Amino acid sequence: MFYAGIDLLFSILFPILFLVVLGMILYTIIGNISTWNKNNHSPRLTVPATVVAKRTEVSRHHTDNTMAHTFTTYYVTFQVESGDRMELTVSGSDYGMLVEGDIGKLSFQGTRYLGFERN
């Protein structure tokens, strides 16, 4: 009698959990494709800007008891002449070359960082 209840519970919860996980994966994939497409259809702009802030985000992923991988994402905040600020993801080498207070020309396409050339 007890096992029948567990079987019934499993037969209801497993498909729901499966659909929730599948939905989350599809939502992430569609969101990333949408951002990529929007960036590709945005104009490439080069504007005067100042580097106002830098930050990193380190995430750690464990594959098993002996392996761990860390990934660092680098962000730089630029302020354009109008006073608007935008935070863009940059490569590690660009992050290392930029210093808060740098003034120059920022090139970007949508939310995609293309480069920064100091004055």
N, CA, C and O atoms as a GROMACS GRO file, in nm:
protein
  476
    1MET      N    1   0.083  -0.119   0.000
    1MET     CA    2   0.000   0.000   0.000
    1MET      C    3   0.087   0.125   0.000
    1MET      O    4   0.060   0.221  -0.073
    2PHE      N    5   0.194   0.125   0.082
    2PHE     CA    6   0.283   0.240   0.092
    2PHE      C    7   0.355   0.263  -0.040
    2PHE      O    8   0.370   0.377  -0.084
    3TYR      N    9   0.398   0.154  -0.104
    3TYR     CA   10   0.472   0.166  -0.230
    3TYR      C   11   0.384   0.219  -0.342
    3TYR      O   12   0.433   0.289  -0.431
    4ALA      N   13   0.258   0.189  -0.340
    4ALA     CA   14   0.166   0.239  -0.442
    4ALA      C   15   0.159   0.391  -0.436
    4ALA      O   16   0.150   0.457  -0.539
    5GLY      N   17   0.163   0.446  -0.316
    5GLY     CA   18   0.160   0.591  -0.300
    5GLY      C   19   0.286   0.657  -0.352
    5GLY      O   20   0.280   0.764  -0.412
    6ILE      N   21   0.401   0.594  -0.332
    6ILE     CA   22   0.527   0.646  -0.381
    6ILE      C   23   0.530   0.641  -0.534
    6ILE      O   24   0.574   0.736  -0.599
    7ASP      N   25   0.482   0.530  -0.591
    7ASP     CA   26   0.477   0.519  -0.737
    7ASP      C   27   0.388   0.626  -0.797
    7ASP      O   28   0.422   0.686  -0.899
    8LEU      N   29   0.275   0.651  -0.734
    8LEU     CA   30   0.184   0.753  -0.783
    8LEU      C   31   0.247   0.892  -0.772
    8LEU      O   32   0.237   0.972  -0.864
    9LEU      N   33   0.311   0.919  -0.660
    9LEU     CA   34   0.378   1.048  -0.638
    9LEU      C   35   0.491   1.068  -0.740
    9LEU      O   36   0.505   1.176  -0.797
   10PHE      N   37   0.570   0.964  -0.762
   10PHE     CA   38   0.680   0.972  -0.859
   10PHE      C   39   0.626   0.993  -1.000
   10PHE      O   40   0.681   1.073  -1.076
   11SER      N   41   0.520   0.923  -1.035
   11SER     CA   42   0.464   0.935  -1.170
   11SER      C   43   0.405   1.074  -1.195
   11SER      O   44   0.389   1.113  -1.311
   12ILE      N   45   0.372   1.147  -1.092
   12ILE     CA   46   0.320   1.284  -1.107
   12ILE      C   47   0.434   1.385  -1.102
   12ILE      O   48   0.440   1.475  -1.186
   13LEU      N   49   0.523   1.372  -1.005
   13LEU     CA   50   0.628   1.472  -0.985
   13LEU      C   51   0.739   1.465  -1.089
   13LEU      O   52   0.791   1.569  -1.128
   14PHE      N   53   0.776   1.347  -1.135
   14PHE     CA   54   0.886   1.337  -1.230
   14PHE      C   55   0.857   1.412  -1.361
   14PHE      O   56   0.942   1.489  -1.405
   15PRO      N   57   0.742   1.392  -1.423
   15PRO     CA   58   0.715   1.467  -1.547
   15PRO      C   59   0.709   1.619  -1.524
   15PRO      O   60   0.754   1.696  -1.609
   16ILE      N   61   0.655   1.660  -1.411
   16ILE     CA   62   0.649   1.804  -1.382
   16ILE      C   63   0.790   1.860  -1.365
   16ILE      O   64   0.821   1.965  -1.422
   17LEU      N   65   0.874   1.792  -1.290
   17LEU     CA   66   1.012   1.838  -1.269
   17LEU      C   67   1.088   1.838  -1.402
   17LEU      O   68   1.164   1.931  -1.430
   18PHE      N   69   1.068   1.735  -1.482
   18PHE     CA   70   1.132   1.728  -1.613
   18PHE      C   71   1.092   1.847  -1.700
   18PHE      O   72   1.178   1.909  -1.762
   19LEU      N   73   0.964   1.880  -1.705
   19LEU     CA   74   0.916   1.992  -1.786
   19LEU      C   75   0.968   2.127  -1.734
   19LEU      O   76   0.997   2.217  -1.813
   20VAL      N   77   0.979   2.141  -1.603
   20VAL     CA   78   1.032   2.265  -1.545
   20VAL      C   79   1.178   2.283  -1.585
   20VAL      O   80   1.218   2.392  -1.627
   21VAL      N   81   1.258   2.179  -1.571
   21VAL     CA   82   1.400   2.187  -1.608
   21VAL      C   83   1.415   2.212  -1.758
   21VAL      O   84   1.495   2.296  -1.798
   22LEU      N   85   1.339   2.142  -1.840
   22LEU     CA   86   1.342   2.163  -1.985
   22LEU      C   87   1.302   2.307  -2.019
   22LEU      O   88   1.362   2.369  -2.106
   23GLY      N   89   1.200   2.358  -1.952
   23GLY     CA   90   1.156   2.496  -1.974
   23GLY      C   91   1.264   2.597  -1.940
   23GLY      O   92   1.282   2.695  -2.012
   24MET      N   93   1.335   2.574  -1.830
   24MET     CA   94   1.444   2.665  -1.790
   24MET      C   95   1.556   2.663  -1.894
   24MET      O   96   1.612   2.768  -1.927
   25ILE      N   97   1.590   2.546  -1.943
   25ILE     CA   98   1.695   2.534  -2.044
   25ILE      C   99   1.654   2.606  -2.173
   25ILE      O  100   1.732   2.681  -2.229
   26LEU      N  101   1.532   2.582  -2.218
   26LEU     CA  102   1.483   2.648  -2.340
   26LEU      C  103   1.476   2.799  -2.323
   26LEU      O  104   1.509   2.873  -2.415
   27TYR      N  105   1.433   2.846  -2.207
   27TYR     CA  106   1.425   2.990  -2.179
   27TYR      C  107   1.564   3.054  -2.189
   27TYR      O  108   1.579   3.162  -2.246
   28THR      N  109   1.664   2.988  -2.135
   28THR     CA  110   1.801   3.040  -2.141
   28THR      C  111   1.853   3.042  -2.284
   28THR      O  112   1.912   3.141  -2.327
   29ILE      N  113   1.831   2.934  -2.358
   29ILE     CA  114   1.878   2.927  -2.496
   29ILE      C  115   1.810   3.034  -2.582
   29ILE      O  116   1.877   3.103  -2.658
   30ILE      N  117   1.680   3.047  -2.570
   30ILE     CA  118   1.606   3.146  -2.649
   30ILE      C  119   1.649   3.287  -2.611
   30ILE      O  120   1.662   3.372  -2.699
   31GLY      N  121   1.671   3.314  -2.483
   31GLY     CA  122   1.717   3.446  -2.439
   31GLY      C  123   1.854   3.480  -2.496
   31GLY      O  124   1.877   3.593  -2.539
   32ASN      N  125   1.946   3.383  -2.495
   32ASN     CA  126   2.080   3.407  -2.550
   32ASN      C  127   2.075   3.430  -2.701
   32ASN      O  128   2.145   3.517  -2.752
   33ILE      N  129   1.995   3.354  -2.772
   33ILE     CA  130   1.981   3.373  -2.917
   33ILE      C  131   1.918   3.509  -2.947
   33ILE      O  132   1.959   3.576  -3.042
   34SER      N  133   1.821   3.548  -2.868
   34SER     CA  134   1.757   3.678  -2.886
   34SER      C  135   1.856   3.793  -2.866
   34SER      O  136   1.857   3.888  -2.944
   35THR      N  137   1.939   3.785  -2.762
   35THR     CA  138   2.040   3.888  -2.737
   35THR      C  139   2.142   3.891  -2.850
   35THR      O  140   2.180   3.999  -2.896
   36TRP      N  141   2.187   3.775  -2.895
   36TRP     CA  142   2.283   3.767  -3.005
   36TRP      C  143   2.225   3.831  -3.131
   36TRP      O  144   2.293   3.908  -3.199
   37ASN      N  145   2.099   3.800  -3.161
   37ASN     CA  146   2.033   3.855  -3.280
   37ASN      C  147   2.015   4.006  -3.269
   37ASN      O  148   2.037   4.079  -3.365
   38LYS      N  149   1.976   4.053  -3.152
   38LYS     CA  150   1.957   4.197  -3.130
   38LYS      C  151   2.091   4.270  -3.148
   38LYS      O  152   2.096   4.375  -3.212
   39ASN      N  153   2.198   4.215  -3.093
   39ASN     CA  154   2.330   4.276  -3.109
   39ASN      C  155   2.371   4.280  -3.256
   39ASN      O  156   2.425   4.381  -3.303
   40ASN      N  157   2.346   4.173  -3.330
   40ASN     CA  158   2.383   4.168  -3.471
   40ASN      C  159   2.307   4.271  -3.554
   40ASN      O  160   2.359   4.319  -3.655
   41HIS      N  161   2.184   4.304  -3.515
   41HIS     CA  162   2.104   4.401  -3.588
   41HIS      C  163   2.123   4.544  -3.537
   41HIS      O  164   2.067   4.637  -3.595
   42SER      N  165   2.200   4.563  -3.433
   42SER     CA  166   2.228   4.697  -3.381
   42SER      C  167   2.343   4.759  -3.461
   42SER      O  168   2.430   4.687  -3.511
   43PRO      N  169   2.344   4.892  -3.472
   43PRO     CA  170   2.454   4.956  -3.545
   43PRO      C  171   2.582   4.951  -3.462
   43PRO      O  172   2.578   4.949  -3.339
   44ARG      N  173   2.695   4.950  -3.530
   44ARG     CA  174   2.824   4.960  -3.462
   44ARG      C  175   2.848   5.107  -3.434
   44ARG      O  176   2.850   5.190  -3.525
   45LEU      N  177   2.867   5.140  -3.307
   45LEU     CA  178   2.886   5.280  -3.267
   45LEU      C  179   3.023   5.300  -3.206
   45LEU      O  180   3.076   5.211  -3.138
   46THR      N  181   3.079   5.417  -3.229
   46THR     CA  182   3.202   5.459  -3.163
   46THR      C  183   3.174   5.595  -3.102
   46THR      O  184   3.146   5.691  -3.174
   47VAL      N  185   3.183   5.603  -2.970
   47VAL     CA  186   3.149   5.726  -2.899
   47VAL      C  187   3.258   5.760  -2.797
   47VAL      O  188   3.326   5.670  -2.748
   48PRO      N  189   3.275   5.889  -2.765
   48PRO     CA  190   3.367   5.926  -2.658
   48PRO      C  191   3.314   5.872  -2.525
   48PRO      O  192   3.195   5.884  -2.496
   49ALA      N  193   3.402   5.814  -2.444
   49ALA     CA  194   3.360   5.754  -2.318
   49ALA      C  195   3.474   5.755  -2.218
   49ALA      O  196   3.591   5.770  -2.253
   50THR      N  197   3.437   5.738  -2.092
   50THR     CA  198   3.533   5.730  -1.982
   50THR      C  199   3.509   5.599  -1.908
   50THR      O  200   3.394   5.560  -1.885
   51VAL      N  201   3.616   5.531  -1.870
   51VAL     CA  202   3.605   5.410  -1.787
   51VAL      C  203   3.579   5.457  -1.644
   51VAL      O  204   3.661   5.527  -1.585
   52VAL      N  205   3.464   5.418  -1.588
   52VAL     CA  206   3.430   5.464  -1.453
   52VAL      C  207   3.436   5.353  -1.348
   52VAL      O  208   3.448   5.383  -1.229
   53ALA      N  209   3.429   5.227  -1.389
   53ALA     CA  210   3.435   5.118  -1.290
   53ALA      C  211   3.473   4.988  -1.360
   53ALA      O  212   3.452   4.970  -1.480
   54LYS      N  213   3.528   4.897  -1.281
   54LYS     CA  214   3.563   4.763  -1.327
   54LYS      C  215   3.522   4.664  -1.219
   54LYS      O  216   3.528   4.695  -1.100
   55ARG      N  217   3.479   4.545  -1.262
   55ARG     CA  218   3.450   4.440  -1.165
   55ARG      C  219   3.466   4.304  -1.232
   55ARG      O  220   3.468   4.293  -1.354
   56THR      N  221   3.478   4.203  -1.148
   56THR     CA  222   3.486   4.066  -1.197
   56THR      C  223   3.382   3.981  -1.127
   56THR      O  224   3.336   4.014  -1.017
   57GLU      N  225   3.346   3.873  -1.191
   57GLU     CA  226   3.256   3.775  -1.131
   57GLU      C  227   3.320   3.638  -1.150
   57GLU      O  228   3.340   3.594  -1.263
   58VAL      N  229   3.350   3.571  -1.040
   58VAL     CA  230   3.415   3.440  -1.046
   58VAL      C  231   3.311   3.335  -1.010
   58VAL      O  232   3.247   3.342  -0.905
   59SER      N  233   3.294   3.237  -1.099
   59SER     CA  234   3.204   3.125  -1.070
   59SER      C  235   3.286   2.998  -1.068
   59SER      O  236   3.384   2.982  -1.142
   60ARG      N  237   3.245   2.909  -0.982
   60ARG     CA  238   3.320   2.784  -0.963
   60ARG      C  239   3.227   2.667  -0.990
   60ARG      O  240   3.115   2.662  -0.938
   61HIS      N  241   3.273   2.573  -1.071
   61HIS     CA  242   3.193   2.457  -1.107
   61HIS      C  243   3.270   2.331  -1.069
   61HIS      O  244   3.386   2.314  -1.106
   62HIS      N  245   3.203   2.242  -0.996
   62HIS     CA  246   3.263   2.115  -0.956
   62HIS      C  247   3.213   2.006  -1.051
   62HIS      O  248   3.093   1.991  -1.072
   63THR      N  249   3.307   1.931  -1.108
   63THR     CA  250   3.267   1.820  -1.195
   63THR      C  251   3.261   1.688  -1.118
   63THR      O  252   3.179   1.601  -1.150
   64ASP      N  253   3.345   1.672  -1.019
   64ASP     CA  254   3.339   1.557  -0.929
   64ASP      C  255   3.419   1.594  -0.805
   64ASP      O  256   3.448   1.711  -0.783
   65ASN      N  257   3.455   1.498  -0.725
   65ASN     CA  258   3.524   1.527  -0.599
   65ASN      C  259   3.665   1.581  -0.618
   65ASN      O  260   3.719   1.646  -0.528
   66THR      N  261   3.726   1.556  -0.733
   66THR     CA  262   3.865   1.598  -0.751
   66THR      C  263   3.882   1.714  -0.848
   66THR      O  264   3.988   1.777  -0.849
   67MET      N  265   3.782   1.745  -0.928
   67MET     CA  266   3.796   1.848  -1.030
   67MET      C  267   3.707   1.969  -0.998
   67MET      O  268   3.590   1.954  -0.962
   68ALA      N  269   3.766   2.087  -1.011
   68ALA     CA  270   3.689   2.210  -0.997
   68ALA      C  271   3.738   2.307  -1.103
   68ALA      O  272   3.859   2.321  -1.125
   69HIS      N  273   3.646   2.374  -1.167
   69HIS     CA  274   3.681   2.472  -1.269
   69HIS      C  275   3.630   2.608  -1.225
   69HIS      O  276   3.518   2.619  -1.175
   70THR      N  277   3.711   2.709  -1.242
   70THR     CA  278   3.666   2.844  -1.214
   70THR      C  279   3.663   2.923  -1.344
   70THR      O  280   3.749   2.905  -1.431
   71PHE      N  281   3.565   3.009  -1.356
   71PHE     CA  282   3.549   3.094  -1.472
   71PHE      C  283   3.536   3.237  -1.423
   71PHE      O  284   3.459   3.265  -1.330
   72THR      N  285   3.609   3.327  -1.485
   72THR     CA  286   3.602   3.467  -1.447
   72THR      C  287   3.542   3.546  -1.562
   72THR      O  288   3.587   3.535  -1.677
   73THR      N  289   3.441   3.625  -1.530
   73THR     CA  290   3.381   3.715  -1.628
   73THR      C  291   3.422   3.857  -1.589
   73THR      O  292   3.412   3.895  -1.472
   74TYR      N  293   3.467   3.934  -1.687
   74TYR     CA  294   3.518   4.068  -1.662
   74TYR      C  295   3.418   4.171  -1.715
   74TYR      O  296   3.369   4.160  -1.827
   75TYR      N  297   3.389   4.272  -1.632
   75TYR     CA  298   3.296   4.377  -1.669
   75TYR      C  299   3.363   4.513  -1.653
   75TYR      O  300   3.441   4.534  -1.560
   76VAL      N  301   3.333   4.605  -1.745
   76VAL     CA  302   3.381   4.742  -1.736
   76VAL      C  303   3.261   4.833  -1.757
   76VAL      O  304   3.181   4.811  -1.848
   77THR      N  305   3.249   4.936  -1.674
   77THR     CA  306   3.143   5.034  -1.688
   77THR      C  307   3.200   5.159  -1.753
   77THR      O  308   3.299   5.215  -1.707
   78PHE      N  309   3.136   5.200  -1.862
   78PHE     CA  310   3.177   5.319  -1.936
   78PHE      C  311   3.070   5.427  -1.919
   78PHE      O  312   2.951   5.397  -1.912
   79GLN      N  313   3.115   5.551  -1.913
   79GLN     CA  314   3.022   5.664  -1.910
   79GLN      C  315   3.044   5.746  -2.036
   79GLN      O  316   3.156   5.788  -2.065
   80VAL      N  317   2.935   5.768  -2.111
   80VAL     CA  318   2.943   5.844  -2.235
   80VAL      C  319   2.914   5.991  -2.205
   80VAL      O  320   2.879   6.026  -2.093
   81GLU      N  321   2.930   6.078  -2.306
   81GLU     CA  322   2.919   6.222  -2.286
   81GLU      C  323   2.784   6.266  -2.231
   81GLU      O  324   2.777   6.364  -2.157
   82SER      N  325   2.677   6.194  -2.266
   82SER     CA  326   2.543   6.230  -2.217
   82SER      C  327   2.525   6.200  -2.069
   82SER      O  328   2.426   6.242  -2.009
   83GLY      N  329   2.620   6.128  -2.009
   83GLY     CA  330   2.609   6.091  -1.868
   83GLY      C  331   2.557   5.950  -1.847
   83GLY      O  332   2.559   5.898  -1.736
   84ASP      N  333   2.509   5.888  -1.955
   84ASP     CA  334   2.460   5.750  -1.946
   84ASP      C  335   2.578   5.656  -1.923
   84ASP      O  336   2.688   5.678  -1.972
   85ARG      N  337   2.550   5.550  -1.847
   85ARG     CA  338   2.653   5.449  -1.819
   85ARG      C  339   2.609   5.315  -1.876
   85ARG      O  340   2.490   5.283  -1.878
   86MET      N  341   2.707   5.239  -1.923
   86MET     CA  342   2.678   5.104  -1.971
   86MET      C  343   2.788   5.010  -1.923
   86MET      O  344   2.907   5.040  -1.931
   87GLU      N  345   2.744   4.895  -1.874
   87GLU     CA  346   2.838   4.793  -1.830
   87GLU      C  347   2.847   4.688  -1.938
   87GLU      O  348   2.746   4.629  -1.977
   88LEU      N  349   2.968   4.664  -1.988
   88LEU     CA  350   2.989   4.568  -2.095
   88LEU      C  351   3.085   4.458  -2.050
   88LEU      O  352   3.175   4.482  -1.970
   89THR      N  353   3.063   4.339  -2.100
   89THR     CA  354   3.154   4.227  -2.075
   89THR      C  355   3.274   4.241  -2.168
   89THR      O  356   3.258   4.262  -2.288
   90VAL      N  357   3.393   4.230  -2.112
   90VAL     CA  358   3.516   4.243  -2.191
   90VAL      C  359   3.603   4.120  -2.168
   90VAL      O  360   3.580   4.042  -2.076
   91SER      N  361   3.704   4.104  -2.253
   91SER     CA  362   3.798   3.993  -2.236
   91SER      C  363   3.893   4.024  -2.120
   91SER      O  364   3.903   4.138  -2.077
   92GLY      N  365   3.961   3.923  -2.072
   92GLY     CA  366   4.055   3.941  -1.962
   92GLY      C  367   4.170   4.033  -2.000
   92GLY      O  368   4.216   4.112  -1.917
   93SER      N  369   4.217   4.024  -2.125
   93SER     CA  370   4.328   4.109  -2.166
   93SER      C  371   4.286   4.256  -2.176
   93SER      O  372   4.361   4.345  -2.137
   94ASP      N  373   4.165   4.281  -2.228
   94ASP     CA  374   4.116   4.420  -2.232
   94ASP      C  375   4.092   4.473  -2.092
   94ASP      O  376   4.120   4.589  -2.063
   95TYR      N  377   4.040   4.386  -2.004
   95TYR     CA  378   4.017   4.427  -1.865
   95TYR      C  379   4.148   4.471  -1.800
   95TYR      O  380   4.151   4.571  -1.728
   96GLY      N  381   4.254   4.397  -1.825
   96GLY     CA  382   4.383   4.431  -1.766
   96GLY      C  383   4.443   4.559  -1.820
   96GLY      O  384   4.519   4.626  -1.751
   97MET      N  385   4.409   4.594  -1.944
   97MET     CA  386   4.464   4.714  -2.005
   97MET      C  387   4.386   4.841  -1.970
   97MET      O  388   4.439   4.951  -1.983
   98LEU      N  389   4.261   4.826  -1.927
   98LEU     CA  390   4.179   4.943  -1.895
   98LEU      C  391   4.195   4.982  -1.749
   98LEU      O  392   4.205   4.897  -1.661
   99VAL      N  393   4.199   5.114  -1.725
   99VAL     CA  394   4.213   5.167  -1.590
   99VAL      C  395   4.100   5.266  -1.566
   99VAL      O  396   4.065   5.343  -1.656
  100GLU      N  397   4.044   5.265  -1.446
  100GLU     CA  398   3.940   5.363  -1.415
  100GLU      C  399   3.994   5.503  -1.439
  100GLU      O  400   4.104   5.537  -1.394
  101GLY      N  401   3.916   5.583  -1.509
  101GLY     CA  402   3.958   5.718  -1.542
  101GLY      C  403   4.009   5.732  -1.685
  101GLY      O  404   4.028   5.844  -1.733
  102ASP      N  405   4.033   5.620  -1.754
  102ASP     CA  406   4.077   5.626  -1.894
  102ASP      C  407   3.971   5.697  -1.977
  102ASP      O  408   3.851   5.675  -1.960
  103ILE      N  409   4.016   5.782  -2.067
  103ILE     CA  410   3.926   5.854  -2.158
  103ILE      C  411   3.964   5.815  -2.300
  103ILE      O  412   4.081   5.809  -2.335
  104GLY      N  413   3.862   5.789  -2.382
  104GLY     CA  414   3.890   5.751  -2.520
  104GLY      C  415   3.764   5.726  -2.597
  104GLY      O  416   3.658   5.781  -2.564
  105LYS      N  417   3.774   5.644  -2.700
  105LYS     CA  418   3.662   5.612  -2.788
  105LYS      C  419   3.620   5.468  -2.766
  105LYS      O  420   3.698   5.375  -2.784
  106LEU      N  421   3.495   5.451  -2.727
  106LEU     CA  422   3.437   5.319  -2.703
  106LEU      C  423   3.364   5.273  -2.828
  106LEU      O  424   3.282   5.347  -2.883
  107SER      N  425   3.393   5.153  -2.874
  107SER     CA  426   3.322   5.093  -2.986
  107SER      C  427   3.239   4.976  -2.934
  107SER      O  428   3.290   4.889  -2.864
  108PHE      N  429   3.110   4.976  -2.970
  108PHE     CA  430   3.023   4.868  -2.924
  108PHE      C  431   2.911   4.848  -3.024
  108PHE      O  432   2.885   4.933  -3.110
  109GLN      N  433   2.845   4.734  -3.012
  109GLN     CA  434   2.732   4.699  -3.098
  109GLN      C  435   2.626   4.636  -3.008
  109GLN      O  436   2.638   4.520  -2.970
  110GLY      N  437   2.524   4.712  -2.976
  110GLY     CA  438   2.423   4.665  -2.881
  110GLY      C  439   2.486   4.654  -2.743
  110GLY      O  440   2.531   4.753  -2.686
  111THR      N  441   2.488   4.532  -2.691
  111THR     CA  442   2.554   4.509  -2.561
  111THR      C  443   2.689   4.441  -2.579
  111THR      O  444   2.749   4.394  -2.482
  112ARG      N  445   2.737   4.434  -2.702
  112ARG     CA  446   2.864   4.367  -2.734
  112ARG      C  447   2.978   4.469  -2.739
  112ARG      O  448   2.973   4.565  -2.817
  113TYR      N  449   3.079   4.449  -2.656
  113TYR     CA  450   3.198   4.534  -2.654
  113TYR      C  451   3.285   4.501  -2.774
  113TYR      O  452   3.315   4.384  -2.801
  114LEU      N  453   3.326   4.606  -2.848
  114LEU     CA  454   3.412   4.585  -2.964
  114LEU      C  455   3.554   4.636  -2.941
  114LEU      O  456   3.648   4.585  -3.002
  115GLY      N  457   3.570   4.737  -2.855
  115GLY     CA  458   3.704   4.788  -2.830
  115GLY      C  459   3.701   4.926  -2.764
  115GLY      O  460   3.597   4.991  -2.759
  116PHE      N  461   3.816   4.968  -2.716
  116PHE     CA  462   3.832   5.098  -2.654
  116PHE      C  463   3.969   5.151  -2.693
  116PHE      O  464   4.071   5.084  -2.675
  117GLU      N  465   3.970   5.272  -2.747
  117GLU     CA  466   4.095   5.334  -2.790
  117GLU      C  467   4.115   5.461  -2.710
  117GLU      O  468   4.035   5.554  -2.717
  118ARG      N  469   4.225   5.464  -2.633
  118ARG     CA  470   4.255   5.581  -2.550
  118ARG      C  471   4.288   5.702  -2.635
  118ARG      O  472   4.341   5.689  -2.746
  119ASN      N  473   4.256   5.820  -2.583
  119ASN     CA  474   4.296   5.946  -2.650
  119ASN      C  475   4.442   5.973  -2.629
  119ASN      O  476   4.494   6.073  -2.677
   0.00000   0.00000   0.00000
